């Protein structure tokens, strides 16, 4: 079964840090493009950060550049999103995702998703 299990969400004060994790089963994350997306209330889901090892192509949304870092641990088959200097506008449900079809350019057309984890940043 292909699945992502997410953890690490929670409540943090502005300026704080949080690390999200997604552990994959049914596929090896290092073999596919991986990404993190988020959806805030009333807004469409947006790509936050995506990475494809095959060509080392990395994407960060302008709003998170310099603050967020995507990474993975091959031994644990886990994807991470390290979030530093969090802002209230980062509040959203965050989703990890993988492109198992090989269709994504970098941060689009992802087809397998985690269940989502709530990140709330207080002012």
PATORKE-186570 format. One line per field, with one value per residue: residue number from 1; residue in three letters; z, x, y of N, C-alpha, C, CB in turn. Coordinates in pm, 1 decimal. Glycine has a CB too. Layout:
% residues N
nr <- NUM;...
rest <- Ala;...
n.Z <- Z;...
n.X <- X;...
n.Y <- Y;...
ca.Z <- Z;...
ca.X <- X;...
ca.Y <- Y;...
c.Z <- Z;...
c.X <- X;...
c.Y <- Y;...
cb.Z <- Z;...
cb.X <- X;...
cb.Y <- Y;...
% end
This chain:
% residues 123
nr <- 1;2;3;4;5;6;7;8;9;10;11;12;13;14;15;16;17;18;19;20;21;22;23;24;25;26;27;28;29;30;31;32;33;34;35;36;37;38;39;40;41;42;43;44;45;46;47;48;49;50;51;52;53;54;55;56;57;58;59;60;61;62;63;64;65;66;67;68;69;70;71;72;73;74;75;76;77;78;79;80;81;82;83;84;85;86;87;88;89;90;91;92;93;94;95;96;97;98;99;100;101;102;103;104;105;106;107;108;109;110;111;112;113;114;115;116;117;118;119;120;121;122;123
rest <- Unk;Unk;Unk;Unk;Unk;Unk;Unk;Unk;Unk;Unk;Unk;Unk;Unk;Unk;Unk;Unk;Unk;Unk;Unk;Unk;Unk;Unk;Unk;Unk;Unk;Unk;Unk;Unk;Unk;Unk;Unk;Unk;Unk;Unk;Unk;Unk;Unk;Unk;Unk;Unk;Unk;Unk;Unk;Unk;Unk;Unk;Unk;Unk;Unk;Unk;Unk;Unk;Unk;Unk;Unk;Unk;Unk;Unk;Unk;Unk;Unk;Unk;Unk;Unk;Unk;Unk;Unk;Unk;Unk;Unk;Unk;Unk;Unk;Unk;Unk;Unk;Unk;Unk;Unk;Unk;Unk;Unk;Unk;Unk;Unk;Unk;Unk;Unk;Unk;Unk;Unk;Unk;Unk;Unk;Unk;Unk;Unk;Unk;Unk;Unk;Unk;Unk;Unk;Unk;Unk;Unk;Unk;Unk;Unk;Unk;Unk;Unk;Unk;Unk;Unk;Unk;Unk;Unk;Unk;Unk;Unk;Unk;Unk
n.Z <- 0.0;-85.9;93.6;287.0;605.0;817.8;1054.8;1321.2;1315.8;1481.6;1739.4;1741.4;1844.1;1674.5;1497.7;1591.6;1546.6;1358.0;1268.3;1016.0;938.4;709.5;670.6;441.3;290.0;80.2;-133.1;-230.6;-115.2;-213.7;-477.3;-619.7;-715.3;-449.4;-229.4;-44.3;46.2;115.2;260.2;336.4;523.5;310.0;91.3;-203.3;-239.3;-220.5;-357.3;-148.4;-109.9;-314.9;-435.9;-654.3;-686.9;-908.7;-1088.0;-914.2;-869.8;-712.5;-550.9;-396.9;-258.7;-296.0;-61.2;143.7;108.8;227.2;482.7;509.7;470.2;265.2;294.5;302.7;459.1;366.4;483.1;667.9;505.6;491.4;463.1;520.3;637.7;738.2;923.3;986.2;1170.1;1180.6;1069.0;1132.5;895.0;786.8;883.6;826.5;679.2;625.3;372.7;277.6;-23.7;-312.1;-638.6;-809.5;-1066.1;-1227.3;-1354.5;-1273.3;-1315.5;-1138.0;-899.4;-922.3;-1028.0;-850.2;-709.8;-490.4;-153.2;180.6;490.6;591.2;816.5;1081.1;1108.6;1319.7;1372.8;1613.4;1689.9
n.X <- 84.3;56.9;145.1;166.4;257.7;205.5;358.0;433.5;314.1;163.2;121.1;289.7;483.4;520.9;822.6;933.4;1029.6;961.8;944.8;831.6;738.2;722.9;664.8;712.6;550.0;540.7;668.6;983.8;1113.8;1334.8;1344.5;1169.5;1015.7;953.8;744.0;620.4;318.4;69.5;-239.2;-428.9;-708.5;-975.3;-811.3;-640.5;-465.9;-114.6;211.9;483.8;752.4;957.9;1137.6;1353.6;1553.0;1680.8;1766.6;1845.9;1677.8;1526.6;1261.1;1132.9;867.8;826.5;749.9;857.9;1126.3;1456.0;1371.3;1244.9;1330.8;1364.5;1411.7;1536.0;1554.0;1707.4;1750.5;1545.5;1332.4;1191.5;1052.0;1123.3;1027.5;1177.6;1101.7;1169.4;1177.9;899.8;590.5;273.3;122.5;203.0;36.4;-151.3;-285.6;-59.5;73.1;247.4;380.0;414.9;539.4;458.6;406.0;585.5;529.0;547.4;679.3;835.5;712.2;442.6;153.2;149.3;65.1;30.2;-50.1;3.5;-185.6;-221.9;-127.9;-184.2;-52.4;-9.9;58.5;111.6;66.4
n.Y <- -118.0;217.3;494.3;795.4;896.2;1154.0;1377.8;1609.5;1859.6;2144.4;2393.6;2698.5;2978.9;3293.9;3335.6;3106.3;2757.8;2460.4;2119.5;1917.9;1583.4;1312.5;981.0;730.3;451.7;165.0;276.1;417.6;708.5;840.9;776.9;927.9;1241.4;1461.9;1650.1;1935.6;2077.5;2327.6;2439.6;2706.2;2840.2;2924.3;2954.5;2833.9;2520.6;2529.2;2488.7;2444.4;2355.3;2157.6;1871.8;1695.9;1426.2;1315.9;1512.2;1701.3;1916.0;2180.8;2347.5;2635.3;2811.6;3163.5;3289.1;3138.8;3108.3;3085.4;3035.8;2786.6;2440.1;2161.3;1811.9;1471.4;1149.5;877.3;625.5;607.3;641.2;880.7;1204.7;1545.9;1868.9;2141.8;2417.4;2740.8;3051.2;3109.2;3249.1;3411.6;3399.4;3161.8;2974.2;2690.1;2387.9;2138.7;1932.4;1642.7;1503.1;1289.9;1226.0;973.0;902.6;1024.1;1259.6;1522.4;1848.9;2004.6;2105.4;2029.2;1838.7;1620.9;1304.3;1128.8;1159.9;1280.9;1272.6;1522.5;1782.6;2004.9;2326.2;2588.3;2920.5;3148.2;3494.5
ca.Z <- 0.0;-93.5;186.5;362.9;738.5;857.3;1194.3;1350.5;1322.4;1613.7;1765.0;1770.6;1841.1;1565.5;1516.0;1632.0;1445.8;1360.4;1164.4;975.4;887.4;641.7;648.6;329.3;273.9;-52.3;-230.8;-175.7;-144.0;-287.1;-618.4;-678.3;-671.4;-326.0;-208.5;64.5;5.7;227.0;227.5;441.3;507.2;204.3;-14.1;-274.4;-199.9;-289.9;-337.7;-57.3;-144.8;-383.0;-471.4;-734.9;-676.3;-1036.6;-1144.5;-802.3;-888.9;-588.9;-560.0;-277.5;-278.9;-256.8;74.7;242.2;78.0;336.4;611.7;506.9;403.7;239.1;299.8;326.2;520.6;287.8;570.8;732.4;402.8;549.9;408.5;624.2;608.4;850.9;912.2;1081.6;1168.8;1136.5;1071.1;1137.2;762.4;755.7;937.1;720.9;681.4;541.6;314.9;200.1;-145.9;-400.9;-778.0;-849.1;-1210.0;-1299.4;-1437.7;-1221.6;-1361.5;-1012.1;-787.3;-978.1;-1074.7;-751.0;-707.3;-362.5;-53.2;320.7;542.1;632.0;956.2;1105.3;1164.5;1360.7;1421.9;1687.4;1690.8
ca.X <- 0.0;129.2;92.1;247.9;208.6;262.2;363.3;514.3;238.3;128.6;112.3;418.7;482.8;593.0;966.1;973.9;1061.5;887.9;986.1;730.3;791.8;635.8;725.3;646.9;547.8;498.6;759.6;1105.6;1102.1;1451.5;1327.6;1065.2;1001.9;879.3;706.9;536.3;215.5;-11.4;-365.4;-484.4;-852.7;-1017.4;-711.8;-607.9;-343.7;1.3;337.8;575.7;887.2;962.9;1272.2;1369.7;1692.7;1738.6;1835.0;1871.5;1597.3;1459.7;1172.2;1075.2;781.9;891.8;713.8;929.1;1269.0;1542.2;1314.8;1207.3;1424.2;1315.9;1516.5;1487.2;1642.9;1685.4;1745.4;1414.8;1230.4;1114.8;1067.5;1114.5;1022.2;1221.1;1043.9;1228.0;1125.5;761.4;505.3;131.4;72.6;237.0;-67.7;-216.9;-268.5;53.5;65.9;357.4;331.6;511.9;500.3;491.9;385.3;692.2;467.8;571.9;793.1;907.0;618.9;308.6;108.2;173.5;-49.7;13.1;-53.0;-17.1;-318.3;-223.0;-103.5;-212.2;49.6;-67.4;160.4;47.4;136.2
ca.Y <- 0.0;342.8;592.2;887.1;924.9;1281.8;1417.0;1726.9;1982.5;2192.4;2536.7;2759.2;3124.5;3357.8;3332.1;2973.8;2658.2;2336.3;2026.4;1821.8;1458.3;1217.5;850.9;665.5;307.0;125.6;333.7;475.5;851.2;885.7;743.4;1010.0;1379.8;1476.9;1788.9;1980.7;2171.5;2375.0;2502.7;2790.3;2858.3;3013.8;2964.3;2711.7;2453.8;2580.5;2420.3;2511.6;2314.9;2029.8;1829.9;1576.0;1388.1;1278.0;1627.3;1792.5;2035.1;2219.3;2462.6;2693.3;2927.0;3288.0;3324.8;3057.7;3102.1;3126.1;2996.6;2645.5;2350.8;2026.9;1711.4;1336.8;1051.7;756.5;509.0;605.9;661.0;989.4;1338.7;1647.6;2010.7;2221.8;2549.8;2833.9;3187.8;3096.6;3366.7;3376.4;3367.2;3024.0;2888.0;2614.4;2244.0;2102.6;1799.3;1588.7;1441.6;1228.6;1208.2;836.7;888.7;1090.2;1362.3;1656.0;1925.8;2014.6;2118.9;2018.2;1707.5;1516.1;1214.6;1061.2;1265.0;1253.8;1305.9;1661.3;1814.4;2145.9;2413.1;2715.2;3012.7;3255.5;3622.1
c.Z <- 0.0;2.8;244.6;498.3;790.0;1008.2;1206.2;1355.0;1465.2;1618.1;1804.3;1764.6;1720.8;1597.5;1555.9;1514.3;1466.5;1247.1;1139.5;916.7;815.9;617.6;544.5;342.1;135.1;-164.4;-157.7;-214.5;-227.1;-437.1;-691.7;-637.5;-547.3;-304.3;-83.3;12.4;128.7;175.3;350.2;418.5;399.2;89.4;-81.5;-220.0;-284.6;-261.3;-251.7;-95.2;-207.5;-425.5;-552.2;-741.3;-811.6;-1103.2;-1040.9;-817.7;-764.7;-612.2;-419.7;-318.3;-227.9;-109.9;181.1;216.2;192.3;473.3;620.3;431.3;387.7;241.0;312.9;387.1;451.5;376.1;636.3;634.3;444.3;484.9;520.9;563.0;736.0;828.6;1024.6;1065.8;1119.3;1158.6;1079.6;1001.0;713.1;807.0;823.8;756.3;580.6;498.9;251.0;79.8;-224.8;-539.9;-822.7;-997.8;-1290.8;-1387.4;-1395.7;-1288.9;-1245.4;-895.4;-837.8;-1008.1;-979.5;-730.6;-578.0;-249.9;88.5;365.8;583.2;780.9;974.9;1167.3;1194.7;1424.8;1486.9;1683.8;1831.1
c.X <- 88.3;65.6;203.3;181.8;281.7;262.3;442.0;440.4;207.7;120.7;248.9;404.3;559.1;741.2;1019.7;996.9;979.4;939.7;874.6;798.1;683.4;713.8;644.4;651.1;494.1;581.1;878.4;1111.1;1219.2;1439.6;1232.0;1079.9;914.1;849.1;625.8;444.0;140.4;-138.0;-416.8;-633.7;-885.4;-920.4;-691.3;-478.9;-227.1;124.0;430.5;720.3;883.0;1106.0;1268.3;1518.0;1758.0;1814.0;1862.8;1797.9;1514.7;1378.0;1131.5;984.6;851.4;867.2;791.7;1078.3;1352.3;1494.5;1284.9;1312.3;1361.6;1434.1;1453.5;1596.8;1615.6;1672.3;1609.0;1300.2;1133.8;1151.9;1046.3;1093.8;1058.7;1175.7;1099.3;1165.3;981.6;683.3;359.9;74.5;115.1;132.3;-145.1;-212.8;-159.8;43.6;199.3;300.3;448.0;453.3;545.4;473.6;501.7;643.5;503.0;692.2;887.5;809.1;474.7;280.0;145.7;47.9;-69.9;42.0;-59.9;-152.8;-331.1;-197.6;-116.5;-91.5;-15.7;41.0;89.0;132.8;166.6
c.Y <- 123.6;441.5;677.4;907.6;1048.2;1299.2;1547.0;1858.5;2021.5;2342.2;2589.5;2910.6;3176.6;3366.3;3196.9;2881.2;2532.8;2249.2;1925.7;1699.2;1379.8;1089.9;775.5;514.3;274.7;185.4;392.7;621.9;902.0;859.3;837.1;1155.5;1384.2;1624.5;1810.6;2089.6;2217.8;2440.3;2576.2;2807.7;2960.8;3028.1;2829.1;2650.8;2504.2;2494.7;2504.1;2482.6;2176.4;2000.4;1701.7;1542.2;1366.7;1391.6;1735.0;1924.7;2061.3;2344.8;2505.3;2807.7;3052.4;3322.3;3248.7;3049.1;3158.7;3086.1;2847.3;2565.5;2213.1;1930.1;1573.6;1251.3;919.7;631.9;495.0;619.8;771.9;1122.0;1439.1;1785.1;2084.7;2364.9;2636.5;2970.9;3190.5;3225.0;3324.8;3338.6;3228.9;2925.8;2821.9;2466.7;2209.7;1956.7;1762.2;1514.9;1382.9;1215.4;1069.7;812.4;944.1;1202.8;1503.8;1719.8;1951.1;2018.1;2125.2;1871.9;1593.7;1433.7;1137.4;1158.1;1209.4;1302.3;1451.5;1676.5;1965.3;2214.4;2546.6;2800.1;3129.7;3380.4;3668.3
cb.Z <- 121.5;-238.1;297.7;287.7;834.0;792.5;1281.0;1252.1;1244.2;1714.4;1874.9;1671.5;1969.4;1537.9;1616.7;1722.6;1448.4;1348.0;1203.6;873.8;1000.6;508.3;780.3;199.4;384.7;-71.2;-317.2;-225.5;-14.6;-232.9;-631.0;-638.3;-784.0;-206.4;-325.3;183.6;-97.2;314.4;177.8;445.8;639.1;260.6;42.0;-424.5;-213.1;-250.3;-471.6;87.1;-21.1;-504.4;-346.5;-877.8;-594.2;-1128.3;-1256.9;-789.3;-1011.9;-475.4;-646.2;-179.8;-208.5;-344.7;94.6;245.3;-51.5;333.2;638.1;442.3;482.2;103.3;416.9;196.2;676.9;188.8;677.3;833.7;376.7;701.0;291.2;711.2;555.3;869.5;917.1;1063.5;1081.1;1208.8;947.3;1194.0;665.5;813.9;1027.6;583.4;649.4;615.3;211.7;286.4;-230.9;-347.7;-869.3;-771.9;-1250.8;-1381.6;-1436.1;-1071.3;-1424.9;-1010.8;-704.4;-1106.0;-1211.2;-617.3;-816.8;-352.5;-78.1;403.1;659.2;595.3;1001.6;1195.9;1067.5;1458.0;1306.8;1831.6;1619.3
cb.X <- -95.7;129.9;14.8;266.7;228.4;186.1;426.7;619.4;110.9;227.3;8.7;527.5;542.5;536.4;1005.0;871.7;1209.7;734.7;1117.3;632.1;852.2;581.1;734.0;710.9;461.7;358.1;688.9;1231.7;1092.9;1574.7;1278.4;928.7;942.7;957.5;630.9;621.2;119.4;67.9;-468.4;-413.4;-915.3;-1042.7;-579.4;-595.2;-358.8;26.9;403.1;549.1;979.5;868.4;1357.5;1309.9;1705.3;1631.4;1753.9;2020.2;1507.1;1561.6;1047.3;1184.9;646.5;843.5;568.7;871.6;1299.0;1559.1;1188.7;1068.3;1556.1;1240.8;1613.5;1436.3;1621.6;1799.1;1853.6;1407.0;1153.6;1137.6;968.1;1240.2;881.5;1374.8;888.7;1380.0;1212.9;693.6;529.1;52.6;119.0;372.0;-162.5;-149.7;-402.4;185.3;-47.3;446.3;254.8;555.9;561.6;408.2;257.6;765.8;320.2;592.4;747.9;996.3;652.0;293.6;166.2;220.0;-37.6;104.3;-169.9;91.4;-351.0;-354.2;36.7;-334.6;171.0;-185.7;255.6;20.9;55.4
cb.Y <- 0.2;398.6;523.5;1021.7;802.9;1394.8;1305.3;1737.2;1969.3;2143.8;2567.0;2709.8;3180.8;3497.0;3430.8;2915.4;2625.0;2360.9;1954.6;1884.2;1375.1;1275.5;770.6;708.3;239.0;162.1;440.8;399.9;930.1;818.3;602.4;958.2;1468.6;1418.0;1838.8;2031.6;2108.4;2473.5;2398.8;2927.3;2900.9;3144.9;3016.6;2738.9;2301.5;2724.9;2388.6;2468.4;2316.8;2028.6;1811.4;1595.2;1263.9;1228.7;1684.8;1818.5;2021.1;2241.2;2430.1;2741.2;2907.3;3401.6;3302.2;2919.8;3178.1;3270.0;3074.7;2626.9;2341.4;2020.2;1738.8;1274.3;1041.6;737.9;518.2;715.5;529.8;995.8;1364.0;1646.7;2053.6;2214.0;2543.9;2842.2;3277.9;2982.3;3453.7;3491.1;3470.9;2990.0;2967.8;2640.3;2169.3;2128.0;1791.3;1495.0;1543.6;1091.9;1319.9;739.4;958.3;991.8;1346.4;1651.6;2058.0;2139.0;2244.7;2105.3;1679.8;1576.6;1119.1;937.8;1356.4;1317.5;1218.2;1724.9;1764.1;2161.7;2429.6;2694.1;3060.8;3213.4;3726.7
% end
